[in-house]
Amino acid sequence: MADMSKHLDKAFESKSFEELADAPVDALEGVSKTDAELLLKAFNIHTMRDLAESKFVLRAQASVNLARVHAGKKKAA
């Protein structure tokens, strides 16, 4: 099993991956309760699963990945 402990608040270090997926976003190290409240208000994100599957996060990841591919093609040319 992968060690996620350095990426989580202490209270969530021993949780299973299934439990983590449904944990509040402030279970992530560096995300405060205030941050979680703002994510909820702005994007209706309650859990780590909601964050990971957010259309905004997925679109941002796609844009960054496409930029990397494009940059790689420019270097190869």
PyMOL Python script that loads the backbone (N, CA, C, O; Angstrom):
from pymol import cmd

cmd.read_pdbstr("""\
ATOM      1  N   MET A   1       0.837  -1.175   0.000  1.00  0.00           N
ATOM      2  CA  MET A   1       0.000   0.000   0.000  1.00  0.00           C
ATOM      3  C   MET A   1       0.885   1.242   0.000  1.00  0.00           C
ATOM      4  O   MET A   1       1.894   1.281   0.704  1.00  0.00           O
ATOM      5  N   ALA A   2       0.523   2.246  -0.773  1.00  0.00           N
ATOM      6  CA  ALA A   2       1.284   3.485  -0.845  1.00  0.00           C
ATOM      7  C   ALA A   2       1.172   4.253   0.465  1.00  0.00           C
ATOM      8  O   ALA A   2       0.131   4.228   1.122  1.00  0.00           O
ATOM      9  N   ASP A   3       2.237   4.926   0.835  1.00  0.00           N
ATOM     10  CA  ASP A   3       2.240   5.711   2.065  1.00  0.00           C
ATOM     11  C   ASP A   3       1.811   7.142   1.740  1.00  0.00           C
ATOM     12  O   ASP A   3       2.561   7.913   1.140  1.00  0.00           O
ATOM     13  N   MET A   4       0.602   7.471   2.147  1.00  0.00           N
ATOM     14  CA  MET A   4       0.057   8.806   1.908  1.00  0.00           C
ATOM     15  C   MET A   4       0.202   9.715   3.121  1.00  0.00           C
ATOM     16  O   MET A   4      -0.219  10.871   3.077  1.00  0.00           O
ATOM     17  N   SER A   5       0.788   9.215   4.198  1.00  0.00           N
ATOM     18  CA  SER A   5       0.769   9.923   5.480  1.00  0.00           C
ATOM     19  C   SER A   5       1.323  11.344   5.408  1.00  0.00           C
ATOM     20  O   SER A   5       0.809  12.236   6.082  1.00  0.00           O
ATOM     21  N   LYS A   6       2.356  11.567   4.607  1.00  0.00           N
ATOM     22  CA  LYS A   6       2.924  12.919   4.558  1.00  0.00           C
ATOM     23  C   LYS A   6       2.013  13.904   3.821  1.00  0.00           C
ATOM     24  O   LYS A   6       2.267  15.109   3.837  1.00  0.00           O
ATOM     25  N   HIS A   7       0.971  13.409   3.185  1.00  0.00           N
ATOM     26  CA  HIS A   7       0.048  14.263   2.448  1.00  0.00           C
ATOM     27  C   HIS A   7      -1.268  14.474   3.180  1.00  0.00           C
ATOM     28  O   HIS A   7      -2.186  15.103   2.654  1.00  0.00           O
ATOM     29  N   LEU A   8      -1.355  13.942   4.402  1.00  0.00           N
ATOM     30  CA  LEU A   8      -2.612  13.970   5.150  1.00  0.00           C
ATOM     31  C   LEU A   8      -2.424  14.568   6.529  1.00  0.00           C
ATOM     32  O   LEU A   8      -1.329  14.548   7.091  1.00  0.00           O
ATOM     33  N   ASP A   9      -3.517  15.105   7.067  1.00  0.00           N
ATOM     34  CA  ASP A   9      -3.511  15.501   8.465  1.00  0.00           C
ATOM     35  C   ASP A   9      -3.397  14.242   9.314  1.00  0.00           C
ATOM     36  O   ASP A   9      -3.823  13.165   8.896  1.00  0.00           O
ATOM     37  N   LYS A  10      -2.836  14.376  10.477  1.00  0.00           N
ATOM     38  CA  LYS A  10      -2.571  13.236  11.365  1.00  0.00           C
ATOM     39  C   LYS A  10      -3.804  12.355  11.590  1.00  0.00           C
ATOM     40  O   LYS A  10      -3.689  11.130  11.612  1.00  0.00           O
ATOM     41  N   ALA A  11      -4.963  12.956  11.753  1.00  0.00           N
ATOM     42  CA  ALA A  11      -6.183  12.198  12.064  1.00  0.00           C
ATOM     43  C   ALA A  11      -6.583  11.243  10.947  1.00  0.00           C
ATOM     44  O   ALA A  11      -7.385  10.336  11.170  1.00  0.00           O
ATOM     45  N   PHE A  12      -6.038  11.434   9.752  1.00  0.00           N
ATOM     46  CA  PHE A  12      -6.440  10.624   8.604  1.00  0.00           C
ATOM     47  C   PHE A  12      -5.340   9.679   8.110  1.00  0.00           C
ATOM     48  O   PHE A  12      -5.543   8.951   7.138  1.00  0.00           O
ATOM     49  N   GLU A  13      -4.191   9.684   8.763  1.00  0.00           N
ATOM     50  CA  GLU A  13      -3.053   8.887   8.304  1.00  0.00           C
ATOM     51  C   GLU A  13      -3.321   7.385   8.273  1.00  0.00           C
ATOM     52  O   GLU A  13      -2.738   6.684   7.446  1.00  0.00           O
ATOM     53  N   SER A  14      -4.168   6.880   9.130  1.00  0.00           N
ATOM     54  CA  SER A  14      -4.408   5.432   9.188  1.00  0.00           C
ATOM     55  C   SER A  14      -5.659   4.998   8.433  1.00  0.00           C
ATOM     56  O   SER A  14      -6.036   3.828   8.496  1.00  0.00           O
ATOM     57  N   LYS A  15      -6.303   5.906   7.729  1.00  0.00           N
ATOM     58  CA  LYS A  15      -7.535   5.581   7.006  1.00  0.00           C
ATOM     59  C   LYS A  15      -7.226   4.799   5.726  1.00  0.00           C
ATOM     60  O   LYS A  15      -6.147   4.934   5.147  1.00  0.00           O
ATOM     61  N   SER A  16      -8.178   3.992   5.302  1.00  0.00           N
ATOM     62  CA  SER A  16      -8.049   3.256   4.039  1.00  0.00           C
ATOM     63  C   SER A  16      -8.237   4.221   2.873  1.00  0.00           C
ATOM     64  O   SER A  16      -8.726   5.337   3.053  1.00  0.00           O
ATOM     65  N   PHE A  17      -7.851   3.789   1.690  1.00  0.00           N
ATOM     66  CA  PHE A  17      -8.042   4.633   0.512  1.00  0.00           C
ATOM     67  C   PHE A  17      -9.518   4.925   0.285  1.00  0.00           C
ATOM     68  O   PHE A  17      -9.881   6.027  -0.125  1.00  0.00           O
ATOM     69  N   GLU A  18     -10.364   3.943   0.551  1.00  0.00           N
ATOM     70  CA  GLU A  18     -11.811   4.139   0.391  1.00  0.00           C
ATOM     71  C   GLU A  18     -12.306   5.210   1.356  1.00  0.00           C
ATOM     72  O   GLU A  18     -13.110   6.065   0.984  1.00  0.00           O
ATOM     73  N   GLU A  19     -11.825   5.162   2.595  1.00  0.00           N
ATOM     74  CA  GLU A  19     -12.217   6.178   3.575  1.00  0.00           C
ATOM     75  C   GLU A  19     -11.670   7.547   3.191  1.00  0.00           C
ATOM     76  O   GLU A  19     -12.352   8.559   3.351  1.00  0.00           O
ATOM     77  N   LEU A  20     -10.455   7.578   2.690  1.00  0.00           N
ATOM     78  CA  LEU A  20      -9.857   8.851   2.294  1.00  0.00           C
ATOM     79  C   LEU A  20     -10.614   9.505   1.148  1.00  0.00           C
ATOM     80  O   LEU A  20     -10.766  10.726   1.124  1.00  0.00           O
ATOM     81  N   ALA A  21     -11.085   8.714   0.208  1.00  0.00           N
ATOM     82  CA  ALA A  21     -11.815   9.277  -0.924  1.00  0.00           C
ATOM     83  C   ALA A  21     -13.031  10.061  -0.460  1.00  0.00           C
ATOM     84  O   ALA A  21     -13.406  11.057  -1.078  1.00  0.00           O
ATOM     85  N   ASP A  22     -13.645   9.616   0.625  1.00  0.00           N
ATOM     86  CA  ASP A  22     -14.841  10.279   1.131  1.00  0.00           C
ATOM     87  C   ASP A  22     -14.565  11.172   2.335  1.00  0.00           C
ATOM     88  O   ASP A  22     -15.493  11.647   2.990  1.00  0.00           O
ATOM     89  N   ALA A  23     -13.293  11.395   2.622  1.00  0.00           N
ATOM     90  CA  ALA A  23     -12.912  12.277   3.720  1.00  0.00           C
ATOM     91  C   ALA A  23     -13.069  13.730   3.281  1.00  0.00           C
ATOM     92  O   ALA A  23     -13.025  14.026   2.087  1.00  0.00           O
ATOM     93  N   PRO A  24     -13.248  14.627   4.230  1.00  0.00           N
ATOM     94  CA  PRO A  24     -13.335  16.048   3.874  1.00  0.00           C
ATOM     95  C   PRO A  24     -12.025  16.526   3.260  1.00  0.00           C
ATOM     96  O   PRO A  24     -10.961  15.977   3.543  1.00  0.00           O
ATOM     97  N   VAL A  25     -12.110  17.551   2.418  1.00  0.00           N
ATOM     98  CA  VAL A  25     -10.899  18.029   1.744  1.00  0.00           C
ATOM     99  C   VAL A  25      -9.854  18.541   2.725  1.00  0.00           C
ATOM    100  O   VAL A  25      -8.663  18.541   2.413  1.00  0.00           O
ATOM    101  N   ASP A  26     -10.283  18.978   3.909  1.00  0.00           N
ATOM    102  CA  ASP A  26      -9.286  19.448   4.861  1.00  0.00           C
ATOM    103  C   ASP A  26      -8.524  18.305   5.529  1.00  0.00           C
ATOM    104  O   ASP A  26      -7.703  18.543   6.415  1.00  0.00           O
ATOM    105  N   ALA A  27      -8.790  17.068   5.113  1.00  0.00           N
ATOM    106  CA  ALA A  27      -7.963  15.935   5.516  1.00  0.00           C
ATOM    107  C   ALA A  27      -6.611  15.999   4.808  1.00  0.00           C
ATOM    108  O   ALA A  27      -5.638  15.402   5.268  1.00  0.00           O
ATOM    109  N   LEU A  28      -6.552  16.718   3.697  1.00  0.00           N
ATOM    110  CA  LEU A  28      -5.291  16.894   2.977  1.00  0.00           C
ATOM    111  C   LEU A  28      -4.394  17.866   3.729  1.00  0.00           C
ATOM    112  O   LEU A  28      -4.844  18.929   4.159  1.00  0.00           O
ATOM    113  N   GLU A  29      -3.147  17.510   3.886  1.00  0.00           N
ATOM    114  CA  GLU A  29      -2.172  18.376   4.542  1.00  0.00           C
ATOM    115  C   GLU A  29      -2.129  19.705   3.787  1.00  0.00           C
ATOM    116  O   GLU A  29      -2.011  19.736   2.562  1.00  0.00           O
ATOM    117  N   GLY A  30      -2.225  20.789   4.533  1.00  0.00           N
ATOM    118  CA  GLY A  30      -2.152  22.113   3.915  1.00  0.00           C
ATOM    119  C   GLY A  30      -3.490  22.727   3.563  1.00  0.00           C
ATOM    120  O   GLY A  30      -3.546  23.903   3.203  1.00  0.00           O
ATOM    121  N   VAL A  31      -4.565  21.968   3.655  1.00  0.00           N
ATOM    122  CA  VAL A  31      -5.903  22.505   3.373  1.00  0.00           C
ATOM    123  C   VAL A  31      -6.588  22.742   4.721  1.00  0.00           C
ATOM    124  O   VAL A  31      -6.841  21.804   5.478  1.00  0.00           O
ATOM    125  N   SER A  32      -6.880  24.000   5.002  1.00  0.00           N
ATOM    126  CA  SER A  32      -7.481  24.358   6.286  1.00  0.00           C
ATOM    127  C   SER A  32      -9.000  24.208   6.240  1.00  0.00           C
ATOM    128  O   SER A  32      -9.584  24.007   5.176  1.00  0.00           O
ATOM    129  N   LYS A  33      -9.621  24.306   7.398  1.00  0.00           N
ATOM    130  CA  LYS A  33     -11.090  24.293   7.465  1.00  0.00           C
ATOM    131  C   LYS A  33     -11.646  25.468   6.654  1.00  0.00           C
ATOM    132  O   LYS A  33     -12.656  25.325   5.965  1.00  0.00           O
ATOM    133  N   THR A  34     -10.994  26.615   6.736  1.00  0.00           N
ATOM    134  CA  THR A  34     -11.431  27.787   5.969  1.00  0.00           C
ATOM    135  C   THR A  34     -11.314  27.516   4.477  1.00  0.00           C
ATOM    136  O   THR A  34     -12.216  27.865   3.715  1.00  0.00           O
ATOM    137  N   ASP A  35     -10.219  26.903   4.050  1.00  0.00           N
ATOM    138  CA  ASP A  35     -10.058  26.535   2.640  1.00  0.00           C
ATOM    139  C   ASP A  35     -11.190  25.607   2.208  1.00  0.00           C
ATOM    140  O   ASP A  35     -11.768  25.773   1.135  1.00  0.00           O
ATOM    141  N   ALA A  36     -11.496  24.630   3.056  1.00  0.00           N
ATOM    142  CA  ALA A  36     -12.558  23.668   2.743  1.00  0.00           C
ATOM    143  C   ALA A  36     -13.911  24.370   2.609  1.00  0.00           C
ATOM    144  O   ALA A  36     -14.704  24.040   1.728  1.00  0.00           O
ATOM    145  N   GLU A  37     -14.164  25.330   3.483  1.00  0.00           N
ATOM    146  CA  GLU A  37     -15.413  26.095   3.401  1.00  0.00           C
ATOM    147  C   GLU A  37     -15.487  26.885   2.104  1.00  0.00           C
ATOM    148  O   GLU A  37     -16.549  26.980   1.489  1.00  0.00           O
ATOM    149  N   LEU A  38     -14.364  27.449   1.691  1.00  0.00           N
ATOM    150  CA  LEU A  38     -14.329  28.214   0.439  1.00  0.00           C
ATOM    151  C   LEU A  38     -14.532  27.307  -0.777  1.00  0.00           C
ATOM    152  O   LEU A  38     -15.232  27.677  -1.720  1.00  0.00           O
ATOM    153  N   LEU A  39     -13.922  26.125  -0.751  1.00  0.00           N
ATOM    154  CA  LEU A  39     -14.134  25.161  -1.839  1.00  0.00           C
ATOM    155  C   LEU A  39     -15.597  24.736  -1.909  1.00  0.00           C
ATOM    156  O   LEU A  39     -16.154  24.565  -2.993  1.00  0.00           O
ATOM    157  N   LEU A  40     -16.207  24.569  -0.749  1.00  0.00           N
ATOM    158  CA  LEU A  40     -17.622  24.194  -0.710  1.00  0.00           C
ATOM    159  C   LEU A  40     -18.484  25.309  -1.302  1.00  0.00           C
ATOM    160  O   LEU A  40     -19.356  25.044  -2.129  1.00  0.00           O
ATOM    161  N   LYS A  41     -18.248  26.533  -0.890  1.00  0.00           N
ATOM    162  CA  LYS A  41     -19.037  27.665  -1.391  1.00  0.00           C
ATOM    163  C   LYS A  41     -18.832  27.896  -2.883  1.00  0.00           C
ATOM    164  O   LYS A  41     -19.787  28.133  -3.623  1.00  0.00           O
ATOM    165  N   ALA A  42     -17.584  27.825  -3.313  1.00  0.00           N
ATOM    166  CA  ALA A  42     -17.268  28.157  -4.706  1.00  0.00           C
ATOM    167  C   ALA A  42     -17.591  27.035  -5.681  1.00  0.00           C
ATOM    168  O   ALA A  42     -18.074  27.293  -6.783  1.00  0.00           O
ATOM    169  N   PHE A  43     -17.329  25.789  -5.284  1.00  0.00           N
ATOM    170  CA  PHE A  43     -17.404  24.678  -6.233  1.00  0.00           C
ATOM    171  C   PHE A  43     -18.231  23.494  -5.747  1.00  0.00           C
ATOM    172  O   PHE A  43     -18.292  22.467  -6.423  1.00  0.00           O
ATOM    173  N   ASN A  44     -18.868  23.623  -4.586  1.00  0.00           N
ATOM    174  CA  ASN A  44     -19.666  22.544  -4.002  1.00  0.00           C
ATOM    175  C   ASN A  44     -18.823  21.279  -3.770  1.00  0.00           C
ATOM    176  O   ASN A  44     -19.288  20.158  -3.977  1.00  0.00           O
ATOM    177  N   ILE A  45     -17.586  21.488  -3.339  1.00  0.00           N
ATOM    178  CA  ILE A  45     -16.664  20.379  -3.069  1.00  0.00           C
ATOM    179  C   ILE A  45     -16.670  20.090  -1.573  1.00  0.00           C
ATOM    180  O   ILE A  45     -16.313  20.944  -0.761  1.00  0.00           O
ATOM    181  N   HIS A  46     -17.080  18.869  -1.219  1.00  0.00           N
ATOM    182  CA  HIS A  46     -17.144  18.433   0.171  1.00  0.00           C
ATOM    183  C   HIS A  46     -15.987  17.493   0.519  1.00  0.00           C
ATOM    184  O   HIS A  46     -15.401  17.603   1.596  1.00  0.00           O
ATOM    185  N   THR A  47     -15.661  16.573  -0.385  1.00  0.00           N
ATOM    186  CA  THR A  47     -14.735  15.479  -0.093  1.00  0.00           C
ATOM    187  C   THR A  47     -13.529  15.488  -1.026  1.00  0.00           C
ATOM    188  O   THR A  47     -13.482  16.217  -2.016  1.00  0.00           O
ATOM    189  N   MET A  48     -12.563  14.657  -0.675  1.00  0.00           N
ATOM    190  CA  MET A  48     -11.408  14.502  -1.556  1.00  0.00           C
ATOM    191  C   MET A  48     -11.842  13.960  -2.911  1.00  0.00           C
ATOM    192  O   MET A  48     -11.277  14.332  -3.940  1.00  0.00           O
ATOM    193  N   ARG A  49     -12.849  13.075  -2.915  1.00  0.00           N
ATOM    194  CA  ARG A  49     -13.376  12.547  -4.172  1.00  0.00           C
ATOM    195  C   ARG A  49     -13.971  13.681  -5.017  1.00  0.00           C
ATOM    196  O   ARG A  49     -13.712  13.772  -6.217  1.00  0.00           O
ATOM    197  N   ASP A  50     -14.765  14.539  -4.379  1.00  0.00           N
ATOM    198  CA  ASP A  50     -15.351  15.684  -5.092  1.00  0.00           C
ATOM    199  C   ASP A  50     -14.263  16.535  -5.722  1.00  0.00           C
ATOM    200  O   ASP A  50     -14.385  16.958  -6.871  1.00  0.00           O
ATOM    201  N   LEU A  51     -13.198  16.786  -4.968  1.00  0.00           N
ATOM    202  CA  LEU A  51     -12.094  17.595  -5.485  1.00  0.00           C
ATOM    203  C   LEU A  51     -11.431  16.917  -6.676  1.00  0.00           C
ATOM    204  O   LEU A  51     -11.214  17.540  -7.715  1.00  0.00           O
ATOM    205  N   ALA A  52     -11.111  15.638  -6.519  1.00  0.00           N
ATOM    206  CA  ALA A  52     -10.424  14.894  -7.574  1.00  0.00           C
ATOM    207  C   ALA A  52     -11.253  14.778  -8.847  1.00  0.00           C
ATOM    208  O   ALA A  52     -10.710  14.744  -9.951  1.00  0.00           O
ATOM    209  N   GLU A  53     -12.570  14.718  -8.685  1.00  0.00           N
ATOM    210  CA  GLU A  53     -13.453  14.538  -9.840  1.00  0.00           C
ATOM    211  C   GLU A  53     -14.086  15.843 -10.312  1.00  0.00           C
ATOM    212  O   GLU A  53     -14.934  15.834 -11.205  1.00  0.00           O
ATOM    213  N   SER A  54     -13.685  16.949  -9.725  1.00  0.00           N
ATOM    214  CA  SER A  54     -14.229  18.252 -10.094  1.00  0.00           C
ATOM    215  C   SER A  54     -13.928  18.556 -11.561  1.00  0.00           C
ATOM    216  O   SER A  54     -12.810  18.360 -12.038  1.00  0.00           O
ATOM    217  N   LYS A  55     -14.941  19.034 -12.255  1.00  0.00           N
ATOM    218  CA  LYS A  55     -14.735  19.364 -13.672  1.00  0.00           C
ATOM    219  C   LYS A  55     -13.679  20.453 -13.834  1.00  0.00           C
ATOM    220  O   LYS A  55     -12.990  20.505 -14.853  1.00  0.00           O
ATOM    221  N   PHE A  56     -13.551  21.319 -12.836  1.00  0.00           N
ATOM    222  CA  PHE A  56     -12.558  22.381 -12.916  1.00  0.00           C
ATOM    223  C   PHE A  56     -11.145  21.823 -12.766  1.00  0.00           C
ATOM    224  O   PHE A  56     -10.234  22.231 -13.486  1.00  0.00           O
ATOM    225  N   VAL A  57     -10.966  20.904 -11.845  1.00  0.00           N
ATOM    226  CA  VAL A  57      -9.659  20.265 -11.659  1.00  0.00           C
ATOM    227  C   VAL A  57      -9.302  19.432 -12.885  1.00  0.00           C
ATOM    228  O   VAL A  57      -8.171  19.485 -13.367  1.00  0.00           O
ATOM    229  N   LEU A  58     -10.256  18.672 -13.382  1.00  0.00           N
ATOM    230  CA  LEU A  58      -9.998  17.832 -14.557  1.00  0.00           C
ATOM    231  C   LEU A  58      -9.651  18.676 -15.779  1.00  0.00           C
ATOM    232  O   LEU A  58      -8.764  18.310 -16.551  1.00  0.00           O
ATOM    233  N   ARG A  59     -10.334  19.794 -15.962  1.00  0.00           N
ATOM    234  CA  ARG A  59     -10.027  20.683 -17.097  1.00  0.00           C
ATOM    235  C   ARG A  59      -8.647  21.311 -16.947  1.00  0.00           C
ATOM    236  O   ARG A  59      -7.900  21.427 -17.919  1.00  0.00           O
ATOM    237  N   ALA A  60      -8.314  21.716 -15.725  1.00  0.00           N
ATOM    238  CA  ALA A  60      -6.996  22.305 -15.492  1.00  0.00           C
ATOM    239  C   ALA A  60      -5.896  21.287 -15.750  1.00  0.00           C
ATOM    240  O   ALA A  60      -4.875  21.617 -16.354  1.00  0.00           O
ATOM    241  N   GLN A  61      -6.095  20.041 -15.295  1.00  0.00           N
ATOM    242  CA  GLN A  61      -5.105  18.990 -15.539  1.00  0.00           C
ATOM    243  C   GLN A  61      -4.954  18.728 -17.039  1.00  0.00           C
ATOM    244  O   GLN A  61      -3.840  18.556 -17.534  1.00  0.00           O
ATOM    245  N   ALA A  62      -6.061  18.699 -17.749  1.00  0.00           N
ATOM    246  CA  ALA A  62      -6.005  18.471 -19.194  1.00  0.00           C
ATOM    247  C   ALA A  62      -5.230  19.586 -19.884  1.00  0.00           C
ATOM    248  O   ALA A  62      -4.422  19.322 -20.775  1.00  0.00           O
ATOM    249  N   SER A  63      -5.470  20.823 -19.481  1.00  0.00           N
ATOM    250  CA  SER A  63      -4.773  21.957 -20.085  1.00  0.00           C
ATOM    251  C   SER A  63      -3.274  21.880 -19.842  1.00  0.00           C
ATOM    252  O   SER A  63      -2.475  22.116 -20.749  1.00  0.00           O
ATOM    253  N   VAL A  64      -2.900  21.551 -18.625  1.00  0.00           N
ATOM    254  CA  VAL A  64      -1.471  21.449 -18.288  1.00  0.00           C
ATOM    255  C   VAL A  64      -0.826  20.300 -19.052  1.00  0.00           C
ATOM    256  O   VAL A  64       0.272  20.456 -19.587  1.00  0.00           O
ATOM    257  N   ASN A  65      -1.489  19.153 -19.110  1.00  0.00           N
ATOM    258  CA  ASN A  65      -0.940  18.009 -19.842  1.00  0.00           C
ATOM    259  C   ASN A  65      -0.805  18.310 -21.324  1.00  0.00           C
ATOM    260  O   ASN A  65       0.195  17.941 -21.940  1.00  0.00           O
ATOM    261  N   LEU A  66      -1.791  18.970 -21.901  1.00  0.00           N
ATOM    262  CA  LEU A  66      -1.704  19.336 -23.316  1.00  0.00           C
ATOM    263  C   LEU A  66      -0.577  20.342 -23.549  1.00  0.00           C
ATOM    264  O   LEU A  66       0.105  20.280 -24.572  1.00  0.00           O
ATOM    265  N   ALA A  67      -0.380  21.261 -22.617  1.00  0.00           N
ATOM    266  CA  ALA A  67       0.719  22.217 -22.740  1.00  0.00           C
ATOM    267  C   ALA A  67       2.069  21.493 -22.723  1.00  0.00           C
ATOM    268  O   ALA A  67       2.980  21.851 -23.469  1.00  0.00           O
ATOM    269  N   ARG A  68       2.190  20.465 -21.861  1.00  0.00           N
ATOM    270  CA  ARG A  68       3.432  19.689 -21.809  1.00  0.00           C
ATOM    271  C   ARG A  68       3.676  18.967 -23.126  1.00  0.00           C
ATOM    272  O   ARG A  68       4.796  18.954 -23.637  1.00  0.00           O
ATOM    273  N   VAL A  69       2.628  18.369 -23.670  1.00  0.00           N
ATOM    274  CA  VAL A  69       2.765  17.657 -24.948  1.00  0.00           C
ATOM    275  C   VAL A  69       3.163  18.627 -26.035  1.00  0.00           C
ATOM    276  O   VAL A  69       4.053  18.343 -26.837  1.00  0.00           O
ATOM    277  N   HIS A  70       2.510  19.770 -26.063  1.00  0.00           N
ATOM    278  CA  HIS A  70       2.812  20.803 -27.072  1.00  0.00           C
ATOM    279  C   HIS A  70       4.264  21.275 -26.932  1.00  0.00           C
ATOM    280  O   HIS A  70       4.972  21.421 -27.928  1.00  0.00           O
ATOM    281  N   ALA A  71       4.696  21.511 -25.698  1.00  0.00           N
ATOM    282  CA  ALA A  71       6.070  21.969 -25.465  1.00  0.00           C
ATOM    283  C   ALA A  71       7.058  20.894 -25.910  1.00  0.00           C
ATOM    284  O   ALA A  71       8.110  21.220 -26.461  1.00  0.00           O
ATOM    285  N   GLY A  72       6.743  19.629 -25.684  1.00  0.00           N
ATOM    286  CA  GLY A  72       7.614  18.543 -26.107  1.00  0.00           C
ATOM    287  C   GLY A  72       7.720  18.465 -27.624  1.00  0.00           C
ATOM    288  O   GLY A  72       8.792  18.174 -28.154  1.00  0.00           O
ATOM    289  N   LYS A  73       6.634  18.717 -28.320  1.00  0.00           N
ATOM    290  CA  LYS A  73       6.647  18.713 -29.785  1.00  0.00           C
ATOM    291  C   LYS A  73       7.465  19.874 -30.324  1.00  0.00           C
ATOM    292  O   LYS A  73       8.148  19.736 -31.339  1.00  0.00           O
ATOM    293  N   LYS A  74       7.401  21.026 -29.647  1.00  0.00           N
ATOM    294  CA  LYS A  74       8.178  22.174 -30.097  1.00  0.00           C
ATOM    295  C   LYS A  74       9.681  21.916 -29.957  1.00  0.00           C
ATOM    296  O   LYS A  74      10.470  22.315 -30.813  1.00  0.00           O
ATOM    297  N   LYS A  75      10.072  21.232 -28.848  1.00  0.00           N
ATOM    298  CA  LYS A  75      11.488  20.934 -28.631  1.00  0.00           C
ATOM    299  C   LYS A  75      11.997  19.919 -29.641  1.00  0.00           C
ATOM    300  O   LYS A  75      13.152  19.979 -30.061  1.00  0.00           O
ATOM    301  N   ALA A  76      11.141  18.990 -30.030  1.00  0.00           N
ATOM    302  CA  ALA A  76      11.534  17.928 -30.965  1.00  0.00           C
ATOM    303  C   ALA A  76      11.653  18.454 -32.388  1.00  0.00           C
ATOM    304  O   ALA A  76      12.331  17.847 -33.218  1.00  0.00           O
ATOM    305  N   ALA A  77      11.013  19.557 -32.673  1.00  0.00           N
ATOM    306  CA  ALA A  77      11.011  20.108 -34.040  1.00  0.00           C
ATOM    307  C   ALA A  77      12.258  20.852 -34.367  1.00  0.00           C
ATOM    308  O   ALA A  77      12.397  21.367 -35.476  1.00  0.00           O
TER     309      ALA A  77
END
""", "prot")
cmd.dss("prot")
cmd.show_as("cartoon", "prot")
cmd.util.cbc("prot")
cmd.orient("prot")
